[in-house]
Amino acid sequence: MATRNNTVEITEFIITGFNDLEHPKAVGIVILIIYSLILLGSTTNICIIVSDKRLHTPMYFFICNLAIVDMMYSSSASVTMLTILLVGVKTVSYKPCAAQMFLYHMGDFMEAGAIGLMAFDRLVAISNPLRYHSIITTNRILLLTITAWIISSSYVGFITGIVDGLPYCRPVIKYTFCDYPGLVRAACVNPDDYFVLTTVVAFFVIFVNFGFIVLSYLRIIWVVFKMSSDGRKQAFSTCFSHLIVVACYFVPKFVSIILTRVGFVLALSERNGLAIAATLGPSLVNPLIYCLRTKEIRIRVLRIFKSSVGVSDK
Protein backbone atom coordinates (compact mmCIF):
# COMPACT_ATOMS: atom_id res chain seq x y z
CA MET A 1 0.00 0.00 0.00
CA ALA A 2 1.31 3.43 -0.88
CA THR A 3 0.31 6.32 1.38
CA ARG A 4 -0.64 9.66 -0.14
CA ASN A 5 -2.39 12.67 1.44
CA ASN A 6 -3.85 10.73 4.39
CA THR A 7 -5.28 8.12 2.05
CA VAL A 8 -3.90 4.75 1.09
CA GLU A 9 -3.95 2.92 -2.20
CA ILE A 10 -5.81 -0.21 -1.21
CA THR A 11 -4.72 -3.49 -2.79
CA GLU A 12 -6.52 -5.72 -0.28
CA PHE A 13 -8.88 -5.55 2.69
CA ILE A 14 -8.73 -7.38 6.00
CA ILE A 15 -12.06 -8.88 7.10
CA THR A 16 -12.31 -8.70 10.90
CA GLY A 17 -15.95 -9.61 11.54
CA PHE A 18 -15.09 -13.09 12.85
CA ASN A 19 -12.17 -12.04 15.07
CA ASP A 20 -14.12 -12.53 18.31
CA LEU A 21 -15.29 -16.06 17.54
CA GLU A 22 -14.05 -18.72 19.96
CA HIS A 23 -14.63 -21.62 17.54
CA PRO A 24 -14.34 -20.26 13.99
CA LYS A 25 -13.93 -23.68 12.35
CA ALA A 26 -17.14 -24.96 13.96
CA VAL A 27 -19.01 -21.93 12.64
CA GLY A 28 -17.34 -22.45 9.26
CA ILE A 29 -18.51 -26.06 9.12
CA VAL A 30 -22.10 -25.00 9.88
CA ILE A 31 -21.98 -22.36 7.13
CA LEU A 32 -20.44 -24.91 4.75
CA ILE A 33 -23.27 -27.39 5.43
CA ILE A 34 -25.92 -24.69 4.90
CA TYR A 35 -24.23 -23.45 1.73
CA SER A 36 -23.96 -27.02 0.38
CA LEU A 37 -27.68 -27.59 1.03
CA ILE A 38 -28.49 -24.33 -0.79
CA LEU A 39 -26.50 -25.40 -3.85
CA LEU A 40 -27.92 -28.92 -3.77
CA GLY A 41 -31.53 -27.79 -3.40
CA SER A 42 -31.31 -25.02 -5.99
CA THR A 43 -29.52 -27.10 -8.62
CA THR A 44 -31.97 -29.97 -8.03
CA ASN A 45 -34.93 -27.68 -8.69
CA ILE A 46 -33.32 -26.23 -11.81
CA CYS A 47 -32.29 -29.61 -13.26
CA ILE A 48 -35.71 -31.17 -12.65
CA ILE A 49 -37.56 -28.24 -14.21
CA VAL A 50 -35.23 -27.95 -17.21
CA SER A 51 -35.31 -31.70 -17.93
CA ASP A 52 -39.11 -32.08 -17.75
CA LYS A 53 -40.99 -30.35 -20.56
CA ARG A 54 -44.24 -30.60 -18.60
CA LEU A 55 -42.73 -28.14 -16.12
CA HIS A 56 -41.89 -25.53 -18.74
CA THR A 57 -44.57 -23.18 -17.43
CA PRO A 58 -44.37 -19.63 -16.05
CA MET A 59 -44.58 -20.74 -12.41
CA TYR A 60 -41.64 -23.10 -12.75
CA PHE A 61 -39.69 -20.54 -14.77
CA PHE A 62 -40.01 -18.16 -11.82
CA ILE A 63 -38.89 -20.94 -9.44
CA CYS A 64 -35.80 -21.45 -11.63
CA ASN A 65 -35.12 -17.72 -11.59
CA LEU A 66 -35.37 -17.66 -7.80
CA ALA A 67 -33.02 -20.66 -7.54
CA ILE A 68 -30.40 -18.87 -9.66
CA VAL A 69 -30.73 -15.77 -7.48
CA ASP A 70 -30.41 -17.89 -4.31
CA MET A 71 -27.16 -19.44 -5.51
CA MET A 72 -25.70 -16.07 -6.47
CA TYR A 73 -26.84 -14.38 -3.25
CA SER A 74 -25.50 -17.10 -0.93
CA SER A 75 -22.28 -17.66 -2.90
CA SER A 76 -21.35 -13.97 -2.81
CA ALA A 77 -21.05 -14.05 0.98
CA SER A 78 -20.34 -17.72 1.73
CA VAL A 79 -17.12 -18.05 -0.27
CA THR A 80 -15.48 -15.19 1.65
CA MET A 81 -16.77 -16.40 5.03
CA LEU A 82 -15.61 -19.98 4.42
CA THR A 83 -12.18 -18.79 3.32
CA ILE A 84 -11.83 -16.85 6.57
CA LEU A 85 -13.29 -19.47 8.93
CA LEU A 86 -11.92 -22.72 7.46
CA VAL A 87 -8.76 -21.63 5.65
CA GLY A 88 -7.81 -18.78 7.98
CA VAL A 89 -7.21 -16.26 5.19
CA LYS A 90 -8.71 -12.95 6.32
CA THR A 91 -7.53 -10.80 3.42
CA VAL A 92 -9.33 -10.26 0.15
CA SER A 93 -7.96 -8.28 -2.80
CA TYR A 94 -9.66 -5.04 -3.72
CA LYS A 95 -11.16 -6.08 -7.06
CA PRO A 96 -12.54 -9.43 -5.83
CA CYS A 97 -13.97 -7.57 -2.82
CA ALA A 98 -15.74 -5.07 -5.09
CA ALA A 99 -16.98 -7.90 -7.31
CA GLN A 100 -18.28 -9.79 -4.28
CA MET A 101 -20.06 -6.65 -3.08
CA PHE A 102 -21.69 -6.29 -6.51
CA LEU A 103 -22.94 -9.90 -6.51
CA TYR A 104 -24.14 -9.68 -2.91
CA HIS A 105 -26.29 -6.58 -3.40
CA MET A 106 -27.39 -7.83 -6.81
CA GLY A 107 -28.62 -11.01 -5.15
CA ASP A 108 -30.35 -9.04 -2.41
CA PHE A 109 -32.27 -6.84 -4.85
CA MET A 110 -33.06 -9.69 -7.23
CA GLU A 111 -34.37 -11.79 -4.34
CA ALA A 112 -37.03 -9.12 -3.78
CA GLY A 113 -37.64 -8.85 -7.52
CA ALA A 114 -37.98 -12.61 -8.03
CA ILE A 115 -40.43 -12.91 -5.12
CA GLY A 116 -42.44 -10.02 -6.54
CA LEU A 117 -42.65 -11.69 -9.96
CA MET A 118 -43.89 -14.89 -8.34
CA ALA A 119 -46.58 -12.90 -6.51
CA PHE A 120 -47.72 -11.47 -9.85
CA ASP A 121 -47.91 -14.99 -11.28
CA ARG A 122 -50.03 -16.21 -8.32
CA LEU A 123 -52.26 -13.12 -8.53
CA VAL A 124 -53.12 -13.74 -12.18
CA ALA A 125 -53.49 -17.51 -11.72
CA ILE A 126 -56.07 -17.11 -8.94
CA SER A 127 -57.89 -13.92 -9.88
CA ASN A 128 -58.00 -14.52 -13.67
CA PRO A 129 -57.56 -18.28 -14.19
CA LEU A 130 -59.33 -18.31 -17.57
CA ARG A 131 -57.08 -15.58 -18.95
CA TYR A 132 -53.90 -16.80 -17.25
CA HIS A 133 -52.20 -18.12 -20.38
CA SER A 134 -53.11 -15.05 -22.41
CA ILE A 135 -51.73 -12.69 -19.74
CA ILE A 136 -48.68 -14.65 -18.55
CA THR A 137 -47.09 -15.34 -21.92
CA THR A 138 -43.51 -16.45 -22.55
CA ASN A 139 -42.56 -13.07 -23.97
CA ARG A 140 -44.01 -11.22 -20.99
CA ILE A 141 -42.32 -13.34 -18.33
CA LEU A 142 -39.00 -12.98 -20.15
CA LEU A 143 -39.50 -9.22 -20.44
CA LEU A 144 -40.44 -8.87 -16.74
CA THR A 145 -37.51 -11.03 -15.60
CA ILE A 146 -34.95 -9.28 -17.80
CA THR A 147 -36.28 -5.90 -16.64
CA ALA A 148 -35.85 -6.92 -12.99
CA TRP A 149 -32.25 -7.99 -13.66
CA ILE A 150 -31.49 -4.77 -15.56
CA ILE A 151 -32.92 -2.53 -12.81
CA SER A 152 -31.03 -4.41 -10.10
CA SER A 153 -27.73 -4.48 -11.99
CA SER A 154 -28.02 -0.77 -12.85
CA TYR A 155 -28.48 0.26 -9.23
CA VAL A 156 -25.78 -2.07 -7.90
CA GLY A 157 -23.44 -0.94 -10.66
CA PHE A 158 -24.10 2.63 -9.53
CA ILE A 159 -23.16 1.96 -5.89
CA THR A 160 -20.15 -0.11 -6.99
CA GLY A 161 -18.96 2.91 -8.94
CA ILE A 162 -19.37 5.03 -5.80
CA VAL A 163 -17.14 2.83 -3.65
CA ASP A 164 -14.60 2.46 -6.46
CA GLY A 165 -14.06 6.21 -6.48
CA LEU A 166 -13.69 6.66 -2.70
CA PRO A 167 -10.37 7.60 -1.03
CA TYR A 168 -9.56 4.91 1.54
CA CYS A 169 -7.94 5.45 4.94
CA ARG A 170 -7.88 1.94 6.32
CA PRO A 171 -7.75 -1.52 4.76
CA VAL A 172 -10.11 -3.02 7.38
CA ILE A 173 -13.71 -4.18 6.95
CA LYS A 174 -15.37 -4.90 10.29
CA TYR A 175 -18.06 -7.11 8.81
CA THR A 176 -17.95 -10.76 7.71
CA PHE A 177 -17.82 -10.14 3.96
CA CYS A 178 -17.55 -7.25 1.51
CA ASP A 179 -20.64 -5.08 1.22
CA TYR A 180 -21.43 -1.43 0.59
CA PRO A 181 -21.56 -0.29 4.26
CA GLY A 182 -18.26 -2.00 5.03
CA LEU A 183 -16.44 -0.43 2.10
CA VAL A 184 -17.88 3.03 2.75
CA ARG A 185 -16.85 2.90 6.42
CA ALA A 186 -13.30 1.98 5.37
CA ALA A 187 -13.04 5.22 3.34
CA CYS A 188 -11.86 8.67 4.40
CA VAL A 189 -15.36 10.13 4.15
CA ASN A 190 -18.37 10.77 6.34
CA PRO A 191 -20.32 7.52 5.77
CA ASP A 192 -23.68 9.18 6.49
CA ASP A 193 -23.32 11.25 3.32
CA TYR A 194 -23.05 8.07 1.27
CA PHE A 195 -25.93 6.23 2.91
CA VAL A 196 -28.77 8.71 2.36
CA LEU A 197 -29.31 8.23 -1.37
CA THR A 198 -28.55 4.51 -1.38
CA THR A 199 -30.88 3.90 1.57
CA VAL A 200 -33.72 5.76 -0.15
CA VAL A 201 -33.26 3.82 -3.39
CA ALA A 202 -32.89 0.48 -1.59
CA PHE A 203 -35.99 1.19 0.50
CA PHE A 204 -37.93 2.09 -2.64
CA VAL A 205 -36.87 -0.98 -4.65
CA ILE A 206 -37.28 -3.54 -1.86
CA PHE A 207 -40.40 -2.22 -0.21
CA VAL A 208 -42.21 -1.33 -3.42
CA ASN A 209 -41.90 -5.05 -4.10
CA PHE A 210 -43.24 -5.78 -0.62
CA GLY A 211 -46.15 -3.34 -1.11
CA PHE A 212 -47.02 -5.00 -4.41
CA ILE A 213 -46.95 -8.43 -2.77
CA VAL A 214 -49.25 -7.26 0.05
CA LEU A 215 -51.72 -5.73 -2.41
CA SER A 216 -51.58 -8.89 -4.53
CA TYR A 217 -52.48 -11.07 -1.56
CA LEU A 218 -55.27 -8.73 -0.49
CA ARG A 219 -56.74 -9.23 -3.95
CA ILE A 220 -56.13 -12.98 -3.75
CA ILE A 221 -57.85 -13.19 -0.34
CA TRP A 222 -60.84 -11.30 -1.74
CA VAL A 223 -61.12 -13.74 -4.65
CA VAL A 224 -60.57 -16.81 -2.46
CA PHE A 225 -63.45 -15.86 -0.14
CA LYS A 226 -65.77 -16.19 -3.13
CA MET A 227 -64.57 -19.70 -3.95
CA SER A 228 -65.92 -23.05 -2.88
CA SER A 229 -64.19 -24.91 -0.04
CA ASP A 230 -62.26 -27.10 -2.52
CA GLY A 231 -61.16 -24.02 -4.46
CA ARG A 232 -60.01 -22.35 -1.26
CA LYS A 233 -57.89 -25.35 -0.31
CA GLN A 234 -56.26 -25.42 -3.73
CA ALA A 235 -55.60 -21.67 -3.69
CA PHE A 236 -54.17 -21.86 -0.18
CA SER A 237 -51.89 -24.72 -1.18
CA THR A 238 -50.74 -22.75 -4.22
CA CYS A 239 -49.90 -19.62 -2.21
CA PHE A 240 -48.61 -21.13 1.04
CA SER A 241 -45.13 -21.93 -0.31
CA HIS A 242 -44.74 -18.43 -1.68
CA LEU A 243 -45.89 -16.85 1.60
CA ILE A 244 -43.14 -18.73 3.46
CA VAL A 245 -40.59 -17.44 0.95
CA VAL A 246 -41.91 -13.88 1.39
CA ALA A 247 -41.67 -14.14 5.20
CA CYS A 248 -38.14 -15.57 5.15
CA TYR A 249 -36.86 -12.67 3.05
CA PHE A 250 -38.76 -9.69 4.46
CA VAL A 251 -38.99 -10.53 8.19
CA PRO A 252 -35.21 -10.05 8.81
CA LYS A 253 -35.42 -6.75 6.90
CA PHE A 254 -38.26 -5.52 9.11
CA VAL A 255 -36.57 -6.75 12.29
CA SER A 256 -33.41 -4.83 11.43
CA ILE A 257 -35.33 -1.65 10.59
CA ILE A 258 -37.60 -1.83 13.65
CA LEU A 259 -34.68 -2.44 16.02
CA THR A 260 -32.85 0.54 14.51
CA ARG A 261 -35.88 2.84 14.68
CA VAL A 262 -36.71 2.07 18.34
CA GLY A 263 -33.15 2.89 19.30
CA PHE A 264 -32.09 -0.67 20.09
CA VAL A 265 -28.32 -0.80 19.60
CA LEU A 266 -26.98 -4.10 18.30
CA ALA A 267 -23.40 -5.11 18.97
CA LEU A 268 -21.23 -5.59 15.90
CA SER A 269 -21.29 -9.38 16.33
CA GLU A 270 -25.10 -9.31 16.56
CA ARG A 271 -25.39 -7.20 13.40
CA ASN A 272 -23.05 -9.59 11.60
CA GLY A 273 -25.09 -12.58 12.78
CA LEU A 274 -28.32 -10.97 11.57
CA ALA A 275 -26.73 -10.20 8.19
CA ILE A 276 -25.56 -13.80 7.78
CA ALA A 277 -28.98 -15.19 8.75
CA ALA A 278 -30.73 -12.75 6.39
CA THR A 279 -28.45 -13.88 3.55
CA LEU A 280 -28.34 -17.66 4.04
CA GLY A 281 -31.78 -18.19 5.60
CA PRO A 282 -33.99 -17.38 2.58
CA SER A 283 -31.58 -19.08 0.17
CA LEU A 284 -31.78 -22.26 2.26
CA VAL A 285 -35.53 -22.25 2.81
CA ASN A 286 -36.56 -21.42 -0.77
CA PRO A 287 -35.32 -24.59 -2.55
CA LEU A 288 -36.41 -26.82 0.34
CA ILE A 289 -39.89 -25.33 0.28
CA TYR A 290 -40.31 -25.86 -3.45
CA CYS A 291 -38.82 -29.36 -3.29
CA LEU A 292 -41.20 -30.41 -0.52
CA ARG A 293 -44.34 -28.39 -1.31
CA THR A 294 -44.43 -28.56 -5.12
CA LYS A 295 -45.97 -31.90 -6.09
CA GLU A 296 -44.25 -32.33 -9.46
CA ILE A 297 -40.77 -31.55 -8.10
CA ARG A 298 -41.33 -33.68 -4.99
CA ILE A 299 -42.37 -36.69 -7.09
CA ARG A 300 -39.29 -36.36 -9.32
CA VAL A 301 -36.98 -36.07 -6.30
CA LEU A 302 -38.52 -39.20 -4.76
CA ARG A 303 -38.13 -41.10 -8.04
CA ILE A 304 -34.47 -40.09 -8.29
CA PHE A 305 -33.90 -41.12 -4.68
CA LYS A 306 -35.64 -44.49 -5.11
CA SER A 307 -33.74 -45.11 -8.35
CA SER A 308 -30.39 -44.37 -6.70
CA VAL A 309 -31.24 -46.66 -3.77
CA GLY A 310 -32.26 -49.42 -6.16
CA VAL A 311 -28.98 -49.15 -8.05
CA SER A 312 -26.94 -49.27 -4.86
CA ASP A 313 -28.84 -52.36 -3.69
CA LYS A 314 -27.72 -54.25 -6.74
N, C-alpha and C positions, 0 to 999 in steps of 0.2 A: 504494500500500500504506500502510495506517495502522498505526503501531506502538503496541502496548499491552501492558504488563507482560511485556516480553521476548519477546513473540510478535508476529507480523505477520499482518494480514488479507490472505491470498493472493488475488490476482486472476488471476495467471498464473505458470507455472513456466518456468524456463530449462532446456532439455535440453542437457547438456554432454558426453554420451557419445561424440560424434564430434569433439570439439575437437582431438584429437591426430592426426587423419587428415591425411596429406599431400595426398591426391587425393580429396576428398569427392565431387566430381561423378562420378568414375569408379566409385566404390563405389555411388553413387546410381543410376547407369545399370544396373549389375549387378543391384541390388535391384529396379529397375523392370522389367527383363527377366524376372526370376524371378517377380515378382508378376503380370506380364501372362500368363505361362505358366500360373500357378496359376488365374487367372480364366478363361482360355481352356479349359483342361482340365476344370475343374470344371463350367463352364456347358455345355460340350459333352456331358459325361456326363449332366447333368440333362436337357438338351433331348432327347437321344436316348432316354433312358428314359421321359420323360413322353410323348413323341410316338409311341412304339411300344407298343401295348397288350400285345403278346406279352412285353414286359419288365416288366409290372406284377406282379411277384412279390416275395416278401419279400427275397430277396437283393439285387435291384436297388433296392428301397426303402431298404435299409440303405446301399447305395452312394450314393444321392441324399442321404441324411442326412449321410453323411461328407463329401460334396462341399460341402454348405451350411456345415458346421462348418469345413472347410478355408478357405472364402472369408471367413468371419467371423474366424477365428483369424489368418490372414495379413493381412487388411485392418486389423485393430485396431492392428498394429504398423507395417505398411508405410506407411500414409498419413502418419504422424508422421515416420518416418525419411526418406521421400522429400521431405517439406516442408523438413526440415532440410538434407539433402544437395544437393538440386537447386534449391530456391528460396532457401535460406539463412536461412529463418525458424526461429530456435531456441526461440521462445517458444510456449507453448500455454496457453490460458485454463484456469482451474481446473476448470470444469464439463466441458468437452470432455476434459480430462485424466482426470477421474474416470470419465467415460463410456467412454473408451478403455481404461482399466484394467479396467472391468467386462467389456467385450467380449473383452479379451485373456485374462483368467482364465476367463471363460465358455468361450471356444474351447478353452483348454487342458484343462479338465475334461471338456468334451463330446467332445474328441478321444479321450480314454481311454474314455468311455462308449460312443461310436459303435463303436470297435474291439471293445469287449467284447460289444456286441450282435451284431456280425458273427461273433464267435467262437461265440456261442450258436447262431446260425443254421447255421454249418458243423458244429457238434457234433451237432445234431439231424439234419441232412441226411445225415450219414455214419453215425451210430450207430443212427438209427431212420428209415431212408429210407421205409419203408412207412407210417409214422405221421406223416411230415413235415408234410403239409398239414392234419392234424387237430391237431397241436401248434402249428405256426407259422401261426396264423390272422391275418387282417387286424386283428381287434380286439386280439389279443395284441401284435402288433408295434407298433400305435399306442399301446397302453397302456405298453409297455416304453419306447418312444421318448419319449413325453411325460413319463414318470416320470424318465427320465435328464435331460431338460431342466429339469424342476422342481427336482430335487435340486441340479443344477449352479447354476441361477440363484439358489436359496435361499442356498447357501453363498457365492457371489460377491456377492450382495446384502448378506450379513452383513459381509463384509470391506470392502465399499465403504462401508457405514455406519460402520465403525470409522475408516477414514481420513478420512471426512467430519467426524468429531467431534474430530479431533486438533488441538492448537494448533501452529501452524507457526512455525519460527524462520528458515527460509531458503527462498527461492523457487527452489532449484536441485535438479535431479534429475540424478545423475551417470550415469544409464544412457541408453540410446538411444531409449527410449519410456516412457510412463507405465505403471508396474506397482506392485503392492502394496509390495514392498521399497523401491522408489525413493521412494514417497510417505511411507512410515513413517520412512525415514532423513532426510527433509526436515523432520520434526516435532521439537518440543522435548520428546522423550520418549526413554526408553531403548528402542531398537528391539528388543532381545532379549525384552523383556516382551510385545511384540506379535507375535513370531514363533513362540512356543511352541505356542499353541493352533492357529494357522493351519497350522503345519507338520504337526502331528499329524493334523488333519483332511485336509489335502492328501495326506499320505502314505497315510492310510486309503482315501480315495476312489480315488486313482490306482493304488495297488498292490494293493488288493482286486481291481480290474479286471484287473491283471496276473496275480495269483494265479489268478483264475477262468480266464483265457486259458490259462495253463500247465496247469491241471487239465483243461481242455477238450481240449487237444492231447495230453495223456497218454492220455485216453480214446480220442481219435481214432486215435492210434498203435496202441493195443491192438486196436481194431476193424480197422484197415487190415491188420495182420499176419495176420488171419484171411481176408482177401480173396484172390481170384485175382490174377494179375499184371496183367491188364487193369483190374481194379477198383482195384488199388493206384495204377496210373498215373493213372486218372481222379480218385481221391481226392487224390493229390499235386498234380495240376494245379489242382484246386478250392481247395486250401488254400495253395498256394505264394504267390499274390498277397497273401493276407491276412497271411501270415508276414512278408513284406517290409514291409507297412504297420506291423505290430506292432514290428518291429525299428527302423524309422525313427523311431517315436515314443518307444519306451522306452529305446533305447540311449543317446541323449544324457542322459536322466534319470539312468540308472545311472552314466554317466561322471562327471557332475557330483557325484553323491552319493559315489562312490568316491574321487574326487580330494579332496573335502572331508574325508572320514573318515580318509584316510591322511596328512592334514596337508599336502597339496600346495596351496600358495597360488598362486592365479591372479591375475595383474594385472587391473586393472579392464577394460582393453581386451580381454583374453582372455575374461573373463567375459561381456562384452558380445557378443563374437563367437560364443561358445557359445550364448548366449540367442537371437541372430538365427538361427543355424543350426538350433537346436531348434524355432524357430517356423516358418521358411520351408521347411526341409527336408522334413518330413512332408507339408506342404500341397502341395509341388511333386511329390513322388514319388507320392502317392496317386492323383491323377487320371491321371497317365501310366501307372501300373501297370494301372489298370482299363481304360484305353483300349487298351493293347497286349495285355494278358493275357486280357481277357474277349472271347470270340469274337464275341458278338452286337454289342457296342459297336464292336469293331475293324472288323467288316464294314460297319457303318453309316458309320463315319468314312471308310473307304476309298471307299464309294459316293459320299459327299458330295464327297470330294476329286476323284474321277474326274469327277463331274458338273460341278464348278466348272471343271476343266481343259477339259472338252469345250465348255462355254459360251464360255470365253475363246478357244478355238481358232477358233470361228466368227467 
